Amino acid sequence: MTIVVGAGLAGLTCAKVLAQAGKPFCLLEAASRPGGRVVSDRTQEGFILDRGFQVLLDSYPVARRHLDFQGLGGGRFRAGAMFVGRGMPRTLENPRHRPSAALDALGSGVLPLPDQLRMMLLAVMAVTGSSRVNDLSTEALLRRCGFGEDFFVRFARPFFGGVLLDPGLQTSAGLFLNYLRRFVTGRALLPALGMGGLAEQLASYLPRESVHFETRVEALVFREERVSGVRLADGREIQAQEVVCAVDEPSTCRLLGRGSPRSARGTAVHYFAADRALYSGAWLCLPPRSDASPVLHAAIVTNVEPALAPAGSHLWSVTVLPEHPKAADAEFVACEVTSWFQAGAGELRPLSYVQVPYAVPEQLPGFERRPAPWGALPDGLLVAGDAACGASIDAVLASGEAAAKKVILSGRLN
């Protein structure tokens, strides 16, 4: 039997592949439901709130293998952005999805023509994978491409910084280009039940008797330097041929009893209810980046998927810098958002302020070559999740799939 520790997206995918192969497994999760950091909460009023602003890109190839996109339902963002905070809101859209948007962009004044051409070249670089840039930061790559400071203020830090949870843009340029390729070739989706719908769907493919919630793994059990099972918080031990550790990096280090995890990046989101939509269309709003403001970007997510709020209501998701002194000030944030549309701050009613201190591990240039903090893994143990790969939904799903395939291959060889 194989034990999978953690019912996040990596652990669920690993369990799904094992189940499809007829390989017995036991999935253990400390929380009361699946999803890990990708869960959604429903308020008493019927609003669905994700743990931070997250989207599913329909261009993710591994997600396409393991998720039923039609079954997830939901809607898609426009392939572009609405620029706010400097006069009337203006939009910019990816010409790949709407060819006439190229002509609209020339007259919009959102970005100067040289920057639009640079963006096109950057998109080609991302799609073709023609450049080796893993030793550069995202900021260094963009500056090498010739982008000026206004581009960073208007677009790069609000949008790319929000995607990477890194407004300083120090994340690996290779990882950035991978994200950009997926955005250029696909659309951002919000499932009808929130992002937690991904985990719920994956869990639905598993035999119920093999999945155990509210079951915390306290330690790994060794026999002659090989991992032979796990010890639970209640003292029980469960034996296994293999253990797949599909939890975050700090938890992996804790279970192994060695190593110092990478620094992490957090995120924070304000949710607001409104009686009317302040703009139409499924746009992500990008204000100019300013040290005086905590706001990175915002969206009326019910313009994308109306089911995320009760009938007649609208739901705002506003991502802020968690370390900013005004980050938790809902009144300040509401005032800034409504000012983009000459509306009153009272139009937004605070619902929740969600903080996620550990959202993704830091992924600086060269992170792919960084030795694992725990050193060599003992026999009988595999690691999946963003402790073992890049921190995107697709990479995490792929890591769970890869771990399961190793388990299956090992069984065949034995």
Buried (B, 14 or more C-beta within 10 A) or exposed (E): BBBBBBBBBBBBBBBBBBBEBEBEBBBBBBBEBBBBBBBBBEBEEEBBBBBBBBBBBBBBEBBBEBBEBEEBBBBBBBBBBBBBBEEEBBBBBBBBBEEEBBEBBEEBEBBEEEBBEBBBEBBEBBBEEEBEBBEBBBBBBBBEBEBEEEBBBBBBBBBBBBBBBBBEBBBBBBBBBBBBBBBBBBBBBBBBBBBBBBBBBBBEBBEEEBBBBEBEBBBBBBEEEEBBBBBBEEEEEBEBBBBBBBBBBBBBBBBBEEBEBBEBBBBBBBBBBBEEEBBEEBBBBBBBBEEEBBBBBBBBBBBBBBBBBBEEBBBBBBBBBBEBEBBBBBEBBBBBBBBBBEBEBEBBBBBBBBBBEBBBBBBBBEBEEEEBBBEEBBEBBBBBBBBBBBBBBBBBBBBBBBBBBBBBEBBEEE
